[in-house]
């Protein structure tokens, strides 16, 4: 009778709805309480991090997902070995990127950021003048062990520290996502990897304002 009337029984609609919820929970997009997880922000078909265990193993009965994840890990490990970094194009969904931009724009409008300026060399050290801390103006007359230490770079930006982010911030959610930490540990081939315990600088956002000719001077990072 329902087929003749062109209607779908309510019970079938409910089963379809709960089936979708169950599948989302299996993939890790939705938690048991129905709330979205960090994976909801990620293109999980290209980056199926939900198939990673916290021990760094690929654990899924879906062979296609397992193959995608293994290829992704291998590719990222190769890129890190050759270049020191890897690219994850399309990692975040477009709507999530827009959400993050809006979040930072809101903090900027409220004046939560602070302007930072630093003169440094390529090792993020103060440029010395005759053995003393300098302002970046001393160059050729420096008595330093490496000529590269004589080169001064300027870095300026507006910084939003971790303690001004909203508790429900999507960025914080991603930063604290254990499977993302495990993924990074694997692709950099690290025995262990920890998030920073710094409540202010553990995670931060930068804005580079063209009006101030903001830029990030060339440098080598000293931590993961």
N, C-alpha and C positions, 0 to 999 in steps of 0.2 A: 504494500500500500504506500509506504514512504517513497519507494522508487517511482511509482506511478505518479505521485504528487510532486516529485522533484525535490524532496526534502531528505535531509540526513538525520537519522535518529540522534537525539541528544547524547545517548550513552556512547555512541560511536565517536562523536566529537570529543567527548571527555577522554576517551581512551587514546585518541590521537594526540590530544594535548598532553596527557601524562606520559605518553610514549616519547614525545619530543623532549619533555623535561628529563625523563630518565636517560635518554641518549646524551643530553647536554651535561648531565651529572657524570655520566661515564667518561666523557671527554674532558671533564674538569672545568667546563665553562660556567656551570651553575653549581653552587654548593648545596648541601643537604637542606639548608634553610631557604633555598630559592634565590639567594643573593648571587649576583655575578661574581666571578673570581677574576684574577688578573688575566687569565687566558682569554677572557671575553674581549680584551683590548688588542689581542694579537691575532694575526692571520694564521690560525692554527692549522690550516691545510698546507701552507708552505712552511710553517714553523711549529710542528706538533710537539711542543715541549711537554704537553700533558702525558706523553708516552715515556717520559724519563722518570725513573725512580730517584729518590733522594740519595741513593747510593751510586747514581750515575749510570744505571743500566737501562737499556731499552726494554720496556716491558709492556707489550700490547699484543692482543690476539689478531689485530688487523695487520696483515702482512704489508699492505700498501703503505700504511702509516709508518710502520717500522722501517721500511725501505727508504721512505722520504727522510726520516729522522737520521738514519745512518749516513745517507748521502750528504745531508746537511752538515753533520758533525765532521765528516771527512773533508768536505770542501772548506769549512771554516778553519779546520786545523791546518790545511795546506796554505791558506791565505795568511794565517798568523805566522807560519814558519817562514814564508817568503817576504811578507810585507810588515809584519809586526802588528797587524790588525786585520779585521775582516769586515765586510759590508753585509748588512742585513736589509736590503731594499724591501719596502713594503711590510716591515715587521709589525708595525702598529697600523691598525685600521684607520682610514681617513677621518672618520667621525671622532675617533679618540684623539688624533693629532689636533683637530679643531678644538676639542674639549680642553686639551692641555694648554694650547695657545690662549684660549679664553681665560683659563685659570691664572696664567702668568700676567696677562693684561689686567686682570682685576687686581692682582697684587701691586702692579705698577701704579694703577690709578689710586690706590690707597696709600702709596708712598712707602711700601714695605721694603723696598730695595735700598741698597746703598752703593754709591759710586766708588769704584776701586781703581787705583793707578799704581803701577809698579814698573821700575826700570830694572832690568835683570839681564844676565847673560843666558847662554843656551842651556846652562845647567840650573836655571832658576836661582842663581846666586846674585847677591848684590855685586855690581861691577866695582872692583877695588881701585883706588887711586893711590899709588905708591904704598901698597900694603894696607890701606885703610878702606873702609866701606865708602863707596862712591855713589854718585847720583846718576850714573850712566853717561856722563860727559867725558870721562877719561878713556882714551883709546890706546894709541900707539906707544905711549911712554910707560905702559904698565910692565912691572917686573913680575910676570906670572908664568907658570910652567907650560901652559898651552896657549898658543895664539888665539884659539877659538874663544877662550875666556875673556878676551879683550873686547869682543863685539857686544855692543849693548842693544837690547830690544825693549820696546815699550809695550806694555799691556794695559788696556783700560776697558772697563765694562761696568754694567750695573748688575749687582749680585743679589739674588734672593736666597737667603739661607734656609736650611731645613726647618728651623724652628718657627718660620712664618708660614709654612705650608699648612693648608687645612688638614685636619685629622683624616677626613675622607678623601684626600687628594688621590687622584688616579696615579699620579707619578710616585707617590709614596707607596701605594699598593704594589706597583710594579717593582720598585726598588726592594721591597721586602719579600718578594715572591721567591720562594726557595728553589723552584725549578729553574728560574732564570739564573740564580747563583750557580746551581749545579751545571747548567749549560755553559756558562762562562768558564767555570773551572775545567770542564772537559776540553773546550776548544783551545784554551791556553795551556793545556796539559800541566795543570798545577796539582800538587798533592793535596793541598787544602786551599780554600778561599773563604774569607770572612768579609761580611759587610763592616763598614766603619762604625765604631761605637761613638763617634763624635756626633752629639745631638744638633750641632750647628752646621758643621761642614761635611757631614756624612753624605748629604745629597744637597745640591744647590743648582739654581738655574741662572743663566747669564743672558743679559740683553746687550747687544752691541749696537749702539746708536750712531748712525752715520753723521748726525749733527756734531758729535764730539769726535768723529773720526776714530771711534772705538775699534780696537783690533786685539787679537791675541798674538803676542810676539812669539817667534819661533822658540821652541824649547823641547827638552826631553823630559817626559814624565818619569818619576822615580818610584812610583807605586802602581799597583794594579787597580 
